[in-house]
Amino acid sequence: MDTQPPLWVTSVILYILAFLITMIKHATVAAGDSRLKLMADEGNKRAADLIEFLDGRSRMLAASVRFFDLLLIIGVGGTAAGFAPLLAGKTGMPHIWALTLIIFISAMLYLVLGVFLPKGIAGKKPESVALALLPVTKLVTYVGVPFLFVPGILSKILLKLFGINLGETAEDVTEEEIRMMLDIGSESGAIDDDEKEMIHNIFEMDDKPIEDIMTHRTDAVILWTEDGADEWEKIINETNHTRYPVCGDAIDDVVGILNSRDFYRLMLKDRNADLKSILREPYFAPDSIKADEMFQRMQAENAHFAIVLDEYGGFRGIVTQEDLIEEIVGELYSEYDEPEKDVEIYKIPSEKNSWLIDCGAEIEDVEEELGIEIPDDDDYNTFAGLILDILGTVPADGETPELTFGRMKIKVTRVREHRIEEAVVTLEDEPDETDGD
C-alpha cells in the first residue's frame, strides 16, 4: 500500500514552511530592540523571552534559517520535477517542456508565497510577527543546529588546511547584508529614510572619484599674488568663503591657501604687510583618489582644504571636508550662503515649448525634462558641452549665438569668462507624418 502523501500536499507544506521561515527571518531582523525592551518593561513576557532568546543565539538562528531556505528551495524544485510527468501525460507535450513550465510556475509561486508576501507582512508589523512566531523560531533554531554541526566542523577543517582561521572572520558582516537589513528596517519604519540614505551614501563613497565631488577650477574663487590687499578684501567680502587657493604667475602655480580670518587679523595690524606671510601650505591630492580615502587622509592631516591635481600636476579643482561630509548628509548651508536652486531646467510659462536651461545640466536631465533624445557622444556630458560641440568654437563673453540641433532651437543667453552658462531652448513641433501623403 502506497502511504506516500500526494505531491500537492507536499508542495503546500513546503510553501507554508517557506512562508514561515521568511517571516521569521525578516521579523527578527526588523524588530526594534528598543520597542521590544519597552514591551518587556510593560510586562510582556513573550517580548522578554524573545530578547533573552536572541541574545547570543542570533547567529545560530541566522544559520538555521539559511539552512532551511536552501532545503526548501531544493524541496520545491524536487516536487516541481515530480509534477512534470503528470502534466506531460495529460497534455501530450514533451517532458522537457512540461518540466520547464512546472519549474517556472513553482518559482513564481515561491517568490510570491515564500518571499514577497511574508516579507511584506513581517516588515509592516515586525514586533507582532516576531512575538507570534517565537515558538516556531525556537523550533527552527534548535532543529537546524544539529544539521549545521557536521558541515561546520568540515568547514573549519578545510579552512585550516588553507591557513584561514574561521574565528577571525566569523563576525564579519558584508555590505550586502547591511544594505538588506537597512531595506527591511526602512520598510518596517524602524529606520528613517534619511538615515537609510546616509548609510547608503557612506558605502558609495568608496566607489566615488574625488573629481565627481570637487569644485572645478573654473568655478573656484582664486586669489592672485599680483593683486593687492584691497582686491583680496573685495573678493573675500563678495564671496564669504573661509579659505581660498592663492596662485602665482599661472593657475597651475598654487603657492598657498589663505584663511580669511588670518587675512583680516593681518589687515587690523598692518595693511601694508606681506600677504605671503599668512599663506598656509597647500594640501595636494591626485584626481584619481576615491572620496572615502580622501576623507581619511584629510582627517589624518587635519586638512580642511585640498587642491586636486591631474596626472601632470596641473590644478584641476578644490575639495573641502565640508564637500565630503555633504556627500553623506546632504547640502549644508551657512548663514552667508544662498541655497542653490534645485531646478536647472525651467519651463517658461509665457512661451510655447520653451525652457530656460542652466548649461551645466546633464544631457540625461535635459532629455528627460524636454522629452527628446539627444545622440550620445563621449565628447560632452553637459548641455554646455553639446553647444560647444555644435559651435566648434568658444563664444566670447556677452555673445548670444543661436543654433539649431534636431528639433531644438537654442539661443545662448549668457556667456561669462568663456563659459556658456545659460540658454533658452524652444522645441519645434514634430512633423506630421501625413503631410507627405
Secondary structure by P-SEA (a helix, b strand, c coil): ccccccaaaaaaaaaaaaaaaaaaaaaaaaccaaaaaaaaaaccaaaaaaaaaacccaaaaaaaaaaaaaaaaaaaaaaaaaaaaaaaaaccccaaaaaaaaaaaaaaaaaaccccaaaaaaaacaaaaaaaaaaaaaaaaaaacccaaaaaaaaaaaaaaaccccccccccccaaaaaaaaaaaaaaccccaaaaaaaaaaaaccccccccccccccccccccccccaaaaaaaaaaccccbbbbbccccccccccccaaaaaaaaaccccccccccccbbbbbbccccaaaaaaaaaaacccbbbbbcccccccccccaaaaaaacccccccccccccccccccccccccccccccccccaaaaaaaaccccccccccccaaaaaaaaacccccccbbbbbbccccccccccccccccccbbbbbcccccccccc
